């Protein structure tokens, strides 16, 4: 017989061990279920991450065998790629709402070509694989449904003059195309190519596209509706068809080209630079002038909708929609009548004209000649047309009001005003007249020469007679430091505050210490270069109590004072002398005298030559004129290249009479 002995301590140990085992088992079950749920959610998020990265082939590996039996890999990839790429889906994010066994409900937020969209969806899993069907893409999408994308094109904003006249807007042209089934084979390709400035090879390549059927209209080129002879010649050829198409139109063509600018079809670089801004390979974009500077405002935003269409062609559900926003109209400060008048006077010259209201800074006209027609770029410029523009020795593509030029004698009133403002020039001082002058023998063979040496040789006569020697002496009297101080007060050398990009004016390209350069600067030579827009702003200060207004050409830009380089008294003194330049019979601008209106102004001839002995150099002619009556405030500054042998600055003054008189008498 055996006695049974029970150790209570061991019993406690057994109970503890047993409890621990049960706890591990329970935790294991909990972790299993927890991880099982996590794996589904993780797989779902991974799947959407692959959509973001367009890894459609890898997505196929994550769907269930049941789904694979319904969708081949090729069909799956094609369906997903066509829809997601077509909608331009990016930035997909999901948030899990709830989990119920093998089902996960979640919200999807994504960006599309039609804007952001959000929807709720439910996905079921089998063995941690997604049971995929078309409703995964969008809940209402069936296997036979299609995803459609429709556009509602925004109207580009118009560009208007100050009175509402259209400078750029909607117009019509002909799209010239061929209908293969009606052509006389390729027998007329040479004739068509010649009429449209194309090549026979180019037409053959276009007509070889696989999509073309016998009754298809195949566009070749857009032409103006104004060329009736070309229209008739084209329609006389069998198989040629003309259809009306809407285009951007510039009613004033060459008159406004450098100001308004033009549009061109986008390039690959444009699409990359403006990615996500609604441009496609068929879009046009502003390339210069106002069209480029205000592209975002003018462009607007196309309306676009993504929706599901069932197999009967009915609209089933909308996925995303972006309403159309037409572009904004841009109203300019220019007066198209004055713009056209200045263009007509100088269209055959290499010139720049700026008209401005000196009280507000509003630009009333902005012309550069010779030029091109903005319409040619819209219609599609051929290689020969483009080469002709680029190779033209008169440089019609050069925007001359954007550039800087030697100001010549138009700088003299500015030098005088700086001297008066800094109290370094006595206007009554007689510098003694001389037709030829140098400070001393240290100048070697260099002399300042003039065409007129009035007596007394004071400020008033220096301006009226436009005496180079007087202003060379005056510049040295004023001194380099005061001149530089004055140039800086006039913002010469700084960015010009203007809606369009303008080249900076300059008073020197290096040090401003050489005496000859300082003396030459006094009468507008040396290294001084002025932009025509800034020239008009500076002269405007003489009739605006010394205030130089910031130039602006867009109506909504607020008028503002750019600088106040001169006091009211200094401005008035220079203004009175400039009145004499025109009213005095000896004044260089007297040919512009008008008994009905008091005008002030200054002529100028800038020399461009390699040395003082250079006889082959060219001359730049200037004339800047302004009214002194505050009820009709205007200043016009015009620069013309190559006036040597054509009357110098007189060539300019003679052609500015009609535009100013027309403007004042309207």
DOFIPA-279085 format. One record per residue (C-alpha): residue in one letter; residue number from 1; y, x, z. Coordinates in steps of 0.2 Angstrom, whole numbers, plus 5000, padded with zeros to 4 digits. Each point is the difference from the previous one (the first is absolute). Layout:
REM DOFIPA-279085
{"A",NUM,{Y,X,Z}}
...
This chain:
REM DOFIPA-279085
{"X",1,{5000,5000,5000}}
{"X",2,{5017,5007,4995}}
{"X",3,{5016,4996,5007}}
{"X",4,{5015,4996,4988}}
{"X",5,{5016,5009,5004}}
{"X",6,{5016,4995,4992}}
{"X",7,{5015,5012,4999}}
{"X",8,{5016,4989,5000}}
{"X",9,{5010,5014,4994}}
{"X",10,{4990,5001,4984}}
{"X",11,{5000,4982,4998}}
{"X",12,{5019,5000,4999}}
{"X",13,{4999,5014,4988}}
{"X",14,{4989,4990,4988}}
{"X",15,{5012,4985,5001}}
{"X",16,{5014,5011,4996}}
{"X",17,{4991,5008,4985}}
{"X",18,{4995,4983,4994}}
{"X",19,{5017,4993,5001}}
{"X",20,{5007,5015,4990}}
{"X",21,{4987,4998,4986}}
{"X",22,{5005,4982,4998}}
{"X",23,{5019,5005,5000}}
{"X",24,{4997,5013,4986}}
{"X",25,{4990,4987,4990}}
{"X",26,{5015,4987,5002}}
{"X",27,{5013,5013,4996}}
{"X",28,{4989,5005,4985}}
{"X",29,{5000,4982,4994}}
{"X",30,{5018,4998,5003}}
{"X",31,{5004,5017,4991}}
{"X",32,{4989,4995,4985}}
{"X",33,{5009,4983,4998}}
{"X",34,{5017,5008,5002}}
{"X",35,{4996,5014,4988}}
{"X",36,{4992,4988,4988}}
{"X",37,{5017,4990,5000}}
{"X",38,{5010,5015,4998}}
{"X",39,{4990,5007,4986}}
{"X",40,{5003,4984,4990}}
{"X",41,{5019,5001,5003}}
{"X",42,{5000,5018,4996}}
{"X",43,{4991,4997,4984}}
{"X",44,{5012,4986,4995}}
{"X",45,{5015,5012,5003}}
{"X",46,{4991,5014,4990}}
{"X",47,{4997,4988,4986}}
{"X",48,{5019,4995,4999}}
{"X",49,{5004,5018,5001}}
{"X",50,{4990,5004,4985}}
{"X",51,{5010,4986,4991}}
{"X",52,{5016,5008,5005}}
{"X",53,{4993,5016,4992}}
{"X",54,{4993,4991,4985}}
{"X",55,{4982,5007,5004}}
{"X",56,{4991,4985,4992}}
{"X",57,{4984,5009,4997}}
{"X",58,{4999,5005,5019}}
{"X",59,{5003,4982,5005}}
{"X",60,{4985,4994,4990}}
{"X",61,{4989,5010,5012}}
{"X",62,{5007,4990,5015}}
{"X",63,{4994,4983,4994}}
{"X",64,{4984,4991,5004}}
{"X",65,{4985,5000,4989}}
{"X",66,{5002,4982,4997}}
{"X",67,{5017,5003,4993}}
{"X",68,{4994,5014,4990}}
{"X",69,{4987,4988,4992}}
{"X",70,{5014,4989,4994}}
{"X",71,{5012,5014,4995}}
{"X",72,{4996,5015,4990}}
{"X",73,{5009,5016,5005}}
{"X",74,{5009,5000,4983}}
{"X",75,{5005,4981,5002}}
{"X",76,{5006,5003,5018}}
{"X",77,{5010,5015,4996}}
{"X",78,{5008,4991,4985}}
{"X",79,{5004,4984,5010}}
{"X",80,{5008,5009,5014}}
{"X",81,{5010,5013,4990}}
{"X",82,{5007,4987,4988}}
{"X",83,{5006,4989,5014}}
{"X",84,{5006,5013,5013}}
{"X",85,{5008,5012,4986}}
{"X",86,{5007,4985,4991}}
{"X",87,{5009,4994,5016}}
{"X",88,{5005,5018,5004}}
{"X",89,{4993,4998,5017}}
{"X",90,{5006,5013,5013}}
{"X",91,{5001,5001,5019}}
{"X",92,{4986,4988,5005}}
{"X",93,{4998,4997,5018}}
{"X",94,{4989,4989,5010}}
{"X",95,{5000,4993,5017}}
{"X",96,{4984,4993,5008}}
{"X",97,{5002,4982,5007}}
{"X",98,{4983,4997,5006}}
{"X",99,{4982,5005,4999}}
{"X",100,{4985,4987,5000}}
{"X",101,{4984,5009,4999}}
{"X",102,{4999,5006,4982}}
{"X",103,{5016,4993,4995}}
{"X",104,{5018,5007,5002}}
{"X",105,{5016,4991,4997}}
{"X",106,{5015,5010,4996}}
{"X",107,{5017,5000,4992}}
{"X",108,{5004,5010,4985}}
{"X",109,{5018,5006,4996}}
{"X",110,{5003,5010,4984}}
{"X",111,{5014,5004,4988}}
{"X",112,{4999,4995,4982}}
{"X",113,{5010,5000,4984}}
{"X",114,{5006,4983,5006}}
{"X",115,{5005,5005,5017}}
{"X",116,{4990,5000,5017}}
{"X",117,{4987,4987,5003}}
{"X",118,{4990,4995,5016}}
{"X",119,{4984,4989,5001}}
{"X",120,{4986,4997,5012}}
{"X",121,{4982,5003,4994}}
{"X",122,{4982,5001,5008}}
{"X",123,{4987,5012,4995}}
{"X",124,{4981,4999,5004}}
{"X",125,{4989,5015,5003}}
{"X",126,{4982,5003,4998}}
{"X",127,{4992,5016,5007}}
{"X",128,{5018,5007,5002}}
{"X",129,{5003,4997,4981}}
{"X",130,{5013,4989,4993}}
{"X",131,{4994,4984,4992}}
{"X",132,{5012,5001,4986}}
{"X",133,{5006,4987,4988}}
{"X",134,{5016,4997,4990}}
{"X",135,{5008,4990,5015}}
{"X",136,{5000,5017,5009}}
{"X",137,{5015,5005,4989}}
{"X",138,{5009,4983,5003}}
{"X",139,{4992,4985,5009}}
{"X",140,{5003,4988,4986}}
{"X",141,{4994,5011,4986}}
{"X",142,{4983,4995,4992}}
{"X",143,{4989,5010,4989}}
{"X",144,{5006,4992,4984}}
{"X",145,{5018,5000,5005}}
{"X",146,{5013,5011,4993}}
{"X",147,{5015,5008,5008}}
{"X",148,{5016,4998,4990}}
{"X",149,{5017,5009,5001}}
{"X",150,{5015,4992,4992}}
{"X",151,{5017,5007,4999}}
{"X",152,{5017,4992,5000}}
{"X",153,{5012,5013,4992}}
{"X",154,{5016,5002,5009}}
{"X",155,{5016,4999,4990}}
{"X",156,{5009,5017,5000}}
{"X",157,{5018,4998,5007}}
{"X",158,{5014,5001,4988}}
{"X",159,{5014,5012,4999}}
{"X",160,{5017,4992,4999}}
{"X",161,{5018,5006,4998}}
{"X",162,{5013,4995,5012}}
{"X",163,{5003,4983,4990}}
{"X",164,{4982,4996,4999}}
{"X",165,{4997,5006,4982}}
{"X",166,{4982,5005,4998}}
{"X",167,{4998,5019,4997}}
{"X",168,{4981,5000,5003}}
{"X",169,{4989,4985,5000}}
{"X",170,{4986,4989,4992}}
{"X",171,{4999,5001,4981}}
{"X",172,{4988,4997,4986}}
{"X",173,{4992,5012,4987}}
{"X",174,{4986,4999,4988}}
{"X",175,{4983,5007,5004}}
{"X",176,{4993,5007,4983}}
{"X",177,{4981,4998,4999}}
{"X",178,{4986,5000,4988}}
{"X",179,{4986,4987,4997}}
{"X",180,{4985,5009,4994}}
{"X",181,{4992,4985,4990}}
{"X",182,{5016,4998,4990}}
{"X",183,{5003,5018,4996}}
{"X",184,{4997,5008,4983}}
{"X",185,{4989,5012,5008}}
{"X",186,{5009,5016,5004}}
{"X",187,{5009,5000,4984}}
{"X",188,{5017,4996,5008}}
{"X",189,{4999,5011,5015}}
{"X",190,{5011,5013,4992}}
{"X",191,{5013,4987,4996}}
{"X",192,{4999,4993,5017}}
{"X",193,{5001,5017,5008}}
{"X",194,{5016,5004,4991}}
{"X",195,{5009,4984,5004}}
{"X",196,{4996,5002,5019}}
{"X",197,{5002,5019,5001}}
{"X",198,{4982,5002,5005}}
{"X",199,{4985,5010,4992}}
{"X",200,{4986,4993,4990}}
{"X",201,{4988,5009,5012}}
{"X",202,{5008,4992,5015}}
{"X",203,{4998,4982,4992}}
{"X",204,{4982,5004,4996}}
{"X",205,{4996,5006,5017}}
{"X",206,{5008,4984,5007}}
{"X",207,{4990,4989,4989}}
{"X",208,{4984,5008,5004}}
{"X",209,{4999,4993,5017}}
{"X",210,{4984,4991,5004}}
{"X",211,{5008,4984,5007}}
{"X",212,{5008,4996,4983}}
{"X",213,{4994,4985,4990}}
{"X",214,{5005,4994,4983}}
{"X",215,{5012,4987,5007}}
{"X",216,{5007,5011,5014}}
{"X",217,{5018,5005,5001}}
{"X",218,{5002,5018,5003}}
{"X",219,{5017,5006,5005}}
{"X",220,{5007,5016,4992}}
{"X",221,{5019,5000,5005}}
{"X",222,{5014,4990,5006}}
{"X",223,{5015,4999,4989}}
{"X",224,{5018,4992,5001}}
{"X",225,{5002,4983,4993}}
{"X",226,{5017,5006,4993}}
{"X",227,{4992,5010,4986}}
{"X",228,{4997,4986,4987}}
{"X",229,{4996,5012,4986}}
{"X",230,{4986,5008,5010}}
{"X",231,{4994,4983,5005}}
{"X",232,{4999,4994,4982}}
{"X",233,{4991,5016,4994}}
{"X",234,{4987,4999,5014}}
{"X",235,{4996,4981,4997}}
{"X",236,{4998,5004,4981}}
{"X",237,{4984,5010,5005}}
{"X",238,{4984,4990,5002}}
{"X",239,{4993,5000,5017}}
{"X",240,{5016,5005,5009}}
{"X",241,{5006,4987,5013}}
{"X",242,{5016,5000,5011}}
{"X",243,{5000,4991,5017}}
{"X",244,{5015,4997,5011}}
{"X",245,{4999,5010,5016}}
{"X",246,{5011,5002,5015}}
{"X",247,{5008,5017,5003}}
{"X",248,{5014,5008,5010}}
{"X",249,{5016,4999,4989}}
{"X",250,{5016,5009,5001}}
{"X",251,{5013,4990,4990}}
{"X",252,{5013,5014,4999}}
{"X",253,{4987,5013,4995}}
{"X",254,{5009,5017,4999}}
{"X",255,{5016,4994,5009}}
{"X",256,{4991,5000,5017}}
{"X",257,{4985,5011,4998}}
{"X",258,{5005,5014,5011}}
{"X",259,{5006,4988,5013}}
{"X",260,{4987,4986,5000}}
{"X",261,{4986,5012,4995}}
{"X",262,{4984,4995,4993}}
{"X",263,{4981,4996,5004}}
{"X",264,{4984,5008,4994}}
{"X",265,{4982,4996,5002}}
{"X",266,{4993,5008,5015}}
{"X",267,{4991,5016,5000}}
{"X",268,{4985,5006,5010}}
{"X",269,{5012,5009,5011}}
{"X",270,{5010,4984,5003}}
{"X",271,{4984,4991,5005}}
{"X",272,{4996,5013,5012}}
{"X",273,{5017,5002,5008}}
{"X",274,{5002,4981,5001}}
{"X",275,{4983,4996,5006}}
{"X",276,{4998,4983,5008}}
{"X",277,{5017,4994,4994}}
{"X",278,{4994,4988,4987}}
{"X",279,{5000,5011,4984}}
{"X",280,{4986,5000,4987}}
{"X",281,{4997,5010,4985}}
{"X",282,{5009,4987,4990}}
{"X",283,{5016,5000,5011}}
{"X",284,{5017,5006,4996}}
{"X",285,{5011,5010,5012}}
{"X",286,{5019,5004,5000}}
{"X",287,{5002,5018,4993}}
{"X",288,{5018,5003,5002}}
{"X",289,{5017,4993,5005}}
{"X",290,{5001,4984,5010}}
{"X",291,{4983,4995,4994}}
{"X",292,{4992,5015,5009}}
{"X",293,{5012,5001,5015}}
{"X",294,{4997,4981,5004}}
{"X",295,{4982,4999,4994}}
{"X",296,{4994,4992,5016}}
{"X",297,{5013,4987,5001}}
{"X",298,{4999,4996,4981}}
{"X",299,{4981,5000,4999}}
{"X",300,{4996,4986,5012}}
{"X",301,{4982,4996,5005}}
{"X",302,{4987,4992,4989}}
{"X",303,{4991,4985,5007}}
{"X",304,{4981,5002,5001}}
{"X",305,{4986,4989,5006}}
{"X",306,{4981,5004,5003}}
{"X",307,{4989,4985,5000}}
{"X",308,{4982,4995,4998}}
{"X",309,{4995,4990,4984}}
{"X",310,{4984,4991,4999}}
{"X",311,{4988,5000,4985}}
{"X",312,{5009,4984,4993}}
{"X",313,{5016,5009,5000}}
{"X",314,{5008,4991,5014}}
{"X",315,{5010,5008,5014}}
{"X",316,{4990,5001,5016}}
{"X",317,{5009,5010,5013}}
{"X",318,{5015,5011,5001}}
{"X",319,{4997,5017,5007}}
{"X",320,{5018,5008,5000}}
{"X",321,{5016,4995,4993}}
{"X",322,{5017,5009,4998}}
{"X",323,{5015,4989,4994}}
{"X",324,{5011,5007,4986}}
{"X",325,{5016,5007,5004}}
{"X",326,{5012,5002,4985}}
{"X",327,{5010,5016,5000}}
{"X",328,{5018,5000,5005}}
{"X",329,{5015,4999,4988}}
{"X",330,{5011,5016,5001}}
{"X",331,{5019,4996,4997}}
{"X",332,{5010,5016,4996}}
{"X",333,{5018,5003,5002}}
{"X",334,{5002,5004,4981}}
{"X",335,{5010,4990,4988}}
{"X",336,{4990,5000,4984}}
{"X",337,{5015,4997,4989}}
{"X",338,{5008,5016,5006}}
{"X",339,{4983,5009,5000}}
{"X",340,{4998,4995,4981}}
{"X",341,{5018,5004,4996}}
{"X",342,{4998,5018,5007}}
{"X",343,{4983,5002,4991}}
{"X",344,{5007,4995,4984}}
{"X",345,{5014,5012,5001}}
{"X",346,{4989,5015,5004}}
{"X",347,{4983,4996,4993}}
{"X",348,{5001,5014,4987}}
{"X",349,{5005,5013,5013}}
{"X",350,{4992,5009,5014}}
{"X",351,{5009,4992,5014}}
{"X",352,{5000,4992,5017}}
{"X",353,{5011,4986,5006}}
{"X",354,{5003,4993,5017}}
{"X",355,{5011,4985,5005}}
{"X",356,{5003,4996,5018}}
{"X",357,{5010,4988,5011}}
{"X",358,{5009,5013,5011}}
{"X",359,{5002,4988,5014}}
{"X",360,{4982,4995,5002}}
{"X",361,{4989,5014,4992}}
{"X",362,{4992,4987,4988}}
{"X",363,{4995,5008,4984}}
{"X",364,{5006,4989,4986}}
{"X",365,{4992,5010,4985}}
{"X",366,{4988,5015,4999}}
{"X",367,{4997,5007,4983}}
{"X",368,{4991,5015,4993}}
{"X",369,{4999,5004,4981}}
{"X",370,{4991,5002,4989}}
{"X",371,{4986,4990,5006}}
{"X",372,{4984,4991,4996}}
{"X",373,{4995,4982,5001}}
{"X",374,{4991,4994,5016}}
{"X",375,{4991,4988,4989}}
{"X",376,{4991,5013,4990}}
{"X",377,{4990,5006,5016}}
{"X",378,{4995,4982,5003}}
{"X",379,{4994,4997,4982}}
{"X",380,{4990,5017,5001}}
{"X",381,{5007,5015,4993}}
{"X",382,{4990,5010,4987}}
{"X",383,{4998,5018,5000}}
{"X",384,{5012,5003,4986}}
{"X",385,{5014,4989,5009}}
{"X",386,{4997,5010,5016}}
{"X",387,{5001,5017,4991}}
{"X",388,{5016,4994,4991}}
{"X",389,{5008,4996,5017}}
{"X",390,{4995,5016,5008}}
{"X",391,{5004,5011,4985}}
{"X",392,{5017,4993,4997}}
{"X",393,{5013,5014,5003}}
{"X",394,{5012,4987,5007}}
{"X",395,{4988,4996,5014}}
{"X",396,{5000,4981,5001}}
{"X",397,{4988,5001,5015}}
{"X",398,{5012,5010,5010}}
{"X",399,{5010,4989,5013}}
{"X",400,{5017,5008,4999}}
{"X",401,{5008,4989,5014}}
{"X",402,{4986,5008,5011}}
{"X",403,{5005,5018,4996}}
{"X",404,{5014,5011,5005}}
{"X",405,{5013,5007,4988}}
{"X",406,{5015,5013,5000}}
{"X",407,{5015,4989,5005}}
{"X",408,{5014,5010,4992}}
{"X",409,{5017,4994,5004}}
{"X",410,{4994,4984,5008}}
{"X",411,{4997,5011,5015}}
{"X",412,{5019,5004,5001}}
{"X",413,{5005,4985,5010}}
{"X",414,{4986,5003,5012}}
{"X",415,{5006,5018,5003}}
{"X",416,{5018,4994,5003}}
{"X",417,{4994,4986,5012}}
{"X",418,{4990,5013,5010}}
{"X",419,{5015,5011,5001}}
{"X",420,{5011,4986,5006}}
{"X",421,{4988,4994,5012}}
{"X",422,{4997,5018,5008}}
{"X",423,{5019,5003,4999}}
{"X",424,{4997,5016,4990}}
{"X",425,{5009,4995,4985}}
{"X",426,{5018,4996,4998}}
{"X",427,{5002,4987,4986}}
{"X",428,{5018,5006,4996}}
{"X",429,{4996,5018,4999}}
{"X",430,{5004,5008,4983}}
{"X",431,{4986,5012,4996}}
{"X",432,{5009,5005,4984}}
{"X",433,{4994,4996,4983}}
{"X",434,{4988,5011,4990}}
{"X",435,{4989,4997,4985}}
{"X",436,{4989,5014,5005}}
{"X",437,{4997,5007,5018}}
{"X",438,{4989,5011,5011}}
{"X",439,{5003,5003,5019}}
{"X",440,{5000,5019,4998}}
{"X",441,{4991,5014,4990}}
{"X",442,{4985,4998,5011}}
{"X",443,{4995,4986,4988}}
{"X",444,{4998,5012,4986}}
{"X",445,{5001,4991,4983}}
{"X",446,{4998,4983,5008}}
{"X",447,{5015,4988,4998}}
{"X",448,{5003,4982,5003}}
{"X",449,{5008,4992,4985}}
{"X",450,{5008,4983,4998}}
{"X",451,{5007,4989,4985}}
{"X",452,{5015,4994,5010}}
{"X",453,{5011,5010,5012}}
{"X",454,{5014,4988,5007}}
{"X",455,{5015,5004,5009}}
{"X",456,{5002,4998,5015}}
{"X",457,{4982,5004,5003}}
{"X",458,{4997,4988,5014}}
{"X",459,{4986,4988,5004}}
{"X",460,{5006,4985,4991}}
{"X",461,{5003,5010,4984}}
{"X",462,{4984,5009,5002}}
{"X",463,{4991,4983,5000}}
{"X",464,{5010,4992,4986}}
{"X",465,{4999,5015,4988}}
{"X",466,{4982,5005,5007}}
{"X",467,{5005,5018,5003}}
{"X",468,{4985,5011,5003}}
{"X",469,{5010,5015,5006}}
{"X",470,{5009,4989,5013}}
{"X",471,{4983,4994,5008}}
{"X",472,{4993,5017,4999}}
{"X",473,{5014,5006,5011}}
{"X",474,{4999,4985,5011}}
{"X",475,{4982,5003,5003}}
{"X",476,{5003,5017,5006}}
{"X",477,{5015,4994,5011}}
{"X",478,{4989,4986,5008}}
{"X",479,{4987,5013,5003}}
{"X",480,{4981,5000,5000}}
{"X",481,{4997,4993,5017}}
{"X",482,{5012,4985,4997}}
{"X",483,{4992,4996,4983}}
{"X",484,{4983,5001,5008}}
{"X",485,{5006,4988,5014}}
{"X",486,{5007,4988,4987}}
{"X",487,{4984,5001,4989}}
{"X",488,{4989,4996,5015}}
{"X",489,{5012,4985,5005}}
{"X",490,{4997,4994,4982}}
{"X",491,{4981,5001,5003}}
{"X",492,{4998,5012,4985}}
{"X",493,{4983,5008,5002}}
{"X",494,{4993,4986,5010}}
{"X",495,{4988,4986,4994}}
{"X",496,{5010,4986,4992}}
{"X",497,{4996,4983,5009}}
{"X",498,{4995,4990,4985}}
{"X",499,{4985,4988,4995}}
{"X",500,{4995,5011,4986}}
{"X",501,{4997,5019,5002}}
{"X",502,{5015,5011,4995}}
{"X",503,{5001,5019,4999}}
{"X",504,{5011,5008,5013}}
{"X",505,{5017,5006,4996}}
{"X",506,{5004,5018,5004}}
{"X",507,{5015,5012,5003}}
{"X",508,{4990,5016,4999}}
{"X",509,{4983,5006,4997}}
{"X",510,{5001,5014,5013}}
{"X",511,{5014,5008,5010}}
{"X",512,{5018,4993,4998}}
{"X",513,{5009,5017,5002}}
{"X",514,{5004,5007,4983}}
{"X",515,{5019,4998,4996}}
{"X",516,{4997,4996,4982}}
{"X",517,{4988,4986,5004}}
{"X",518,{5011,4993,5013}}
{"X",519,{5015,5000,4987}}
{"X",520,{4989,4992,4987}}
{"X",521,{4994,4987,5011}}
{"X",522,{5018,4994,5003}}
{"X",523,{5000,4993,4982}}
{"X",524,{4982,4995,4999}}
{"X",525,{4991,5015,4993}}
{"X",526,{4991,5013,5010}}
{"X",527,{4983,4993,5006}}
{"X",528,{5006,4983,5004}}
{"X",529,{4989,4985,4993}}
{"X",530,{5004,4982,5004}}
{"X",531,{4989,4985,4998}}
{"X",532,{5010,4986,4990}}
{"X",533,{4996,4987,5013}}
{"X",534,{5007,5011,5014}}
{"X",535,{5015,5004,4989}}
{"X",536,{5004,4981,4999}}
{"X",537,{4998,4999,5019}}
{"X",538,{5012,5014,5003}}
{"X",539,{5013,4994,4989}}
{"X",540,{4998,4983,5007}}
{"X",541,{5007,5007,5017}}
{"X",542,{5017,5004,4992}}
{"X",543,{5003,4981,4997}}
{"X",544,{4991,4995,5016}}
{"X",545,{5010,5008,5014}}
{"X",546,{4989,5015,5000}}
{"X",547,{4984,4991,5003}}
{"X",548,{4985,5005,4989}}
{"X",549,{4988,4985,4999}}
{"X",550,{4982,5003,4998}}
{"X",551,{4995,4995,4983}}
{"X",552,{4987,4986,4998}}
{"X",553,{4993,4990,4985}}
{"X",554,{4989,4987,5009}}
{"X",555,{5010,4985,5005}}
{"X",556,{4992,4998,5017}}
{"X",557,{5004,5018,5006}}
{"X",558,{5015,4999,5012}}
{"X",559,{5016,5008,4996}}
{"X",560,{5003,5015,5011}}
{"X",561,{5012,5015,5001}}
{"X",562,{4991,5016,4995}}
{"X",563,{5014,5011,5006}}
{"X",564,{5018,5001,5003}}
{"X",565,{5005,5017,4993}}
{"X",566,{5019,4997,4999}}
{"X",567,{5013,4991,5010}}
{"X",568,{5009,4985,4993}}
{"X",569,{5016,5011,4997}}
{"X",570,{4990,5013,4990}}
{"X",571,{4991,4987,4990}}
{"X",572,{5016,4992,4995}}
{"X",573,{5009,5016,4995}}
{"X",574,{4985,5005,4989}}
{"X",575,{5000,4982,4993}}
{"X",576,{5019,5001,4995}}
{"X",577,{4997,5016,4991}}
{"X",578,{4985,4993,4991}}
{"X",579,{5011,4985,4995}}
{"X",580,{5012,5013,4992}}
{"X",581,{4985,5008,4990}}
{"X",582,{4999,4984,4990}}
{"X",583,{5018,4993,5001}}
{"X",584,{5009,5017,4997}}
{"X",585,{5002,5003,4981}}
{"X",586,{4995,5018,5004}}
{"X",587,{4984,4995,5010}}
{"X",588,{4983,5005,4993}}
{"X",589,{4995,4981,5002}}
{"X",590,{5015,4992,4992}}
{"X",591,{4991,4994,4985}}
{"X",592,{4992,4988,5013}}
{"X",593,{5017,4992,5005}}
{"X",594,{5000,4982,5002}}
{"X",595,{5017,4991,5003}}
{"X",596,{4991,4985,5008}}
{"X",597,{4990,5009,5013}}
{"X",598,{5003,5015,5011}}
{"X",599,{4986,5012,4998}}
{"X",600,{4997,5017,5008}}
{"X",601,{4988,5013,4993}}
{"X",602,{4995,5017,4995}}
{"X",603,{4993,5009,4984}}
{"X",604,{4988,5015,5001}}
{"X",605,{4992,5012,4989}}
{"X",606,{4986,5010,5008}}
{"X",607,{4995,5016,4991}}
{"X",608,{4982,5005,4999}}
{"X",609,{4999,5018,4993}}
{"X",610,{4992,5017,5005}}
{"X",611,{5016,5010,5002}}
{"X",612,{5019,4998,4997}}
{"X",613,{4998,5008,4983}}
{"X",614,{4986,4988,4995}}
{"X",615,{5006,4990,4985}}
{"X",616,{4984,4991,4997}}
{"X",617,{5000,4990,5017}}
{"X",618,{5001,4981,5001}}
{"X",619,{5012,4989,5009}}
{"X",620,{4998,4985,5011}}
{"X",621,{5013,4987,4999}}
{"X",622,{5005,4988,5014}}
{"X",623,{5012,4986,5004}}
{"X",624,{5001,4991,5016}}
{"X",625,{5012,4985,5001}}
{"X",626,{5004,4987,5013}}
{"X",627,{5011,4985,5003}}
{"X",628,{5012,5000,5014}}
{"X",629,{5001,4982,5002}}
{"X",630,{4989,4994,5014}}
{"X",631,{4997,4983,4991}}
{"X",632,{4991,5009,4986}}
{"X",633,{4992,5015,5008}}
{"X",634,{4990,5011,4989}}
{"X",635,{4997,5019,4996}}
{"X",636,{4991,5006,4985}}
{"X",637,{4994,5018,4998}}
{"X",638,{4992,5005,4983}}
{"X",639,{4993,5017,4995}}
{"X",640,{4996,5005,4982}}
{"X",641,{4991,5015,4995}}
{"X",642,{5004,5011,4985}}
{"X",643,{5018,4995,4998}}
{"X",644,{5006,5017,4994}}
{"X",645,{5008,4998,4983}}
{"X",646,{5000,4981,5002}}
{"X",647,{5016,4998,5010}}
{"X",648,{4994,5006,5017}}
{"X",649,{5003,4987,5014}}
{"X",650,{5011,4990,4988}}
{"X",651,{4984,4995,4991}}
{"X",652,{4995,4992,5016}}
{"X",653,{5016,4991,5004}}
{"X",654,{5002,4993,4983}}
{"X",655,{4983,4991,5002}}
{"X",656,{5003,4994,5018}}
{"X",657,{5015,4989,4995}}
{"X",658,{4990,4985,4993}}
{"X",659,{4987,4999,5015}}
{"X",660,{5014,5000,5013}}
{"X",661,{5012,4988,4991}}
{"X",662,{4986,4988,4997}}
{"X",663,{4995,5000,5018}}
{"X",664,{5018,4998,5006}}
{"X",665,{5004,4986,4988}}
{"X",666,{4984,4990,5002}}
